[in-house]
């Protein structure tokens, strides 16, 4: 399984209206992209100096499934809301080994 984590810091241009449309798009991806196991996301609640504004954590069956997600029409549809309004972006993708029972 591949875990995909993305953290966002928003510009002031990321208004509540844009945020609502972007979140609606995120929610619309859940259960609708092949190979996506789950997607959770949320806005930071502590708002410390080192905090990021929002995080997405998504799990995929494989690296290939992550590739499919990256260009899937539902994912492409939210990029016009987020990308122009991102001040800073960080992400990491890592493999979570299957648990083995003996």
N, C-alpha and C positions, 0 to 999 in steps of 0.2 A: 504494500500500500504506500502511496505517496501522499505526504501531508504538505499542503501549500498554505503558507501564511503570508498575508500582505498587511502592511501597516501604512496608514495614511495620515499626513498632516495637511489640513485644508487651508487654502487661501480664504480671505474674507469674501471672495466671490462665490463661495459655496454656500448659497442661501438655503433657508429652510425648504423652499419649494424645490430647489434642485436636489437637496438631500432626500426629500420624500420620494421623488421620482427615481433616484438612484437606489434607495432601499427597496422600493417596490420592484425594481429590476432584479436586485439581488435575490429577493424572496421568490421571484418568478423562475429563477434558475433551479431552485431546489426541486429535485425529483424529475427534472426535465432535460438533463444533460447526460448522455450515455457515459457510463463509467464513473460518474460522480457518486460517491457513497454518501457523503453528507456535506453540508455547508452551514456554518454558524458564523455570526458576525455581531459586532456591537460597538457602540460608541464608548469611549473612555468615560468613566464616572469620577475619577479622582482629580483629573486635570492638573497634574503636577507639572513642574518645569520640564521634566523628562518624558512626560506622557506623549503618546501619539493620539490622534483624534478618533480613529476607527480602526478596527482589525477585522480581517476575514480569515477564517480557518476552514479549509476545505480538504476533504480526503478523497483520493481517487484510487481506482483499482490498479492503475499502472501509470508509468511515465507517458505512455501513448494516450491514455485517457486524459491526462493533464494537457497534452498537446491539443487534443480535440476541444477541450474546454476553452483553451486560449483563443481559438478562432471561431468558436460556436456563435451563431447569430444572437442568442440570448446574452452572451457575454459581450459581444461587440455592441449590442444595443445600449449598454450602460456606460461604455467608455466616453461618449460625448458629455456625460454628466460629470464624470470623475476626472479624467485626464486634464482638461483645461483648468480645473480648479485645485489641482494637487500642488502643494508647496513642496512636499517631500514625500517620498515613497520608498519603502523597503520591503523586500520579500525574501523568503527562503523556501526551498522545496527540499524535503528530505524523505528518505525511505524509512518506513516503520516495518521491521521484520515481522513475519507471521509468527504468532505464538505457537510453540510446539509443546505438545503434551507427551509425556513418556509413560 
